[in-house]
Amino acid sequence: MSTLPNVRTGRPDALVRAPARSAEITNRCALCSDGRTRSLFEVDGTLIVRCDDCGLVRQDTRPLAAAALYDSDYYATDNPKGGYANYFLDSEVNRRTFRDRIRAIERQYGRRGRLLDVGCALGDFLLEAKASGWDVEGVEISSFAAQRARERGLRVTAGRLEDLKLPEASFDVITLYDSVEHLVDPVATLAAVGRLLVPGGIVHLVTPNVGGLQARLLGRLWYHYKPGEHLFYFSPRTLGAVCEAAGLRWDGWKRSASYLTFTYCFNRMRYYAPAPFAFLELLGRTFRFGPYAFRVPVGEMEAWARRES
C-alpha cells in the first residue's frame, strides 16, 4: 500500500492550516435560473445563501478551479474542517461503513452487477464492492486520488463525469458518497448518471442533510458547512428535486450513520476548541482508546433514485 505525504503527527501543537483561497466566481442555484437569494450567514468568511424559490442552500461563490482543491494535502491535512485527517489511517473504519452500504445496495437492487462510484477518492468503497462480487469502476475529479486508486488495482478515470465518454446504459448501480455537495452542477452530473444507468438501475447518494436536526440546532456552526469544498447543501426535498430535474425517479431517503473513531472525532472537534481536543486526540493515540470505532449519525442522509425502465 502506498503511503501519503504529510501524515499528521497528532501533536497538540500541530499547526491548523486554513484552506487556501483561490479565485472565485458566483455559484448559481442549481435548480432556479433566476431564483431570489436570501443571505443566511457567513461561515469562515464565506456567505451561505438560500434560494427563496426552491429552498436550495448553497455557498454564494465557488472556486474557479475546484479540482485544484483535491491534491495530495487534501487526503492528509491538519485542517480540522476540510479534507481527510489521514485517509489511509482511517481506511479500515471507513470500510466498515462501506460494507454496510454495499449490503444496503444489494438488498435494494436484489442482485450484483456493474457499479460506478462517482467521487471515489482513493477507492476504499470500490475495494469493498469488488470483494462482495461487483464489477466496479470509479470516477474521481482529483488526478492524485485517481492515480492512487489505480495503483490499488482499480479502474478509475480522472475528470468530471459529464465530460467523460463512458458507454450509455452500462451500469446497474451508481453511487455518490459525500460527493454531490461538491459538484459544480449537480443536475448535469446526475443527468449523466441517468444516461449511464441501465433501465431500472439505481443511484445511492449520501450527503449532509441541511434540513436535519443537527443543522437546524447548530446553524452556522454546523460542521458540514465547508466553504470551498461543499458548494450545495441539500435537504431531502431539494435533493429529490435535483434528482427529478436530472430525469431520475426519486425513491426516498433516511438518516445515515457512519463508523467513526474517538481519534477522528477529537481531530475534527479541534475546529471548535483546538487546545482541549488536540490534547484528547493525543491521549487517545497514547493510551490506544482513540482507534475504538462506533457507529453514529453524523448529520447526513442516504437517498435512492433510479432510471425509469
Protein Blocks (a to p, Z undefined) as FASTA:
>chain_A
ZZdehiaehiaklccdddddddddddddfkbmkbccddfbdeehiacdddfknopacdfb
dcfblmlmmcmklmocfbfbgcjfblmlmmmmmmmmmmmmmmmmmmmnopacddddehkl
nommmmmmmmnopacddddfblklmmmmmmnopacdeddfklpccdehkbfbdcdehklm
mpmblmlmmmmmmmmpcghiacddddddfkbmklmmnmmmlmklcghjlmbdcdfklmmm
mmmmnopacebdcdddddddfklmmmmmmmmmmmlmmmmmmmmmmnopmmpccdddehia
cddddddZZ
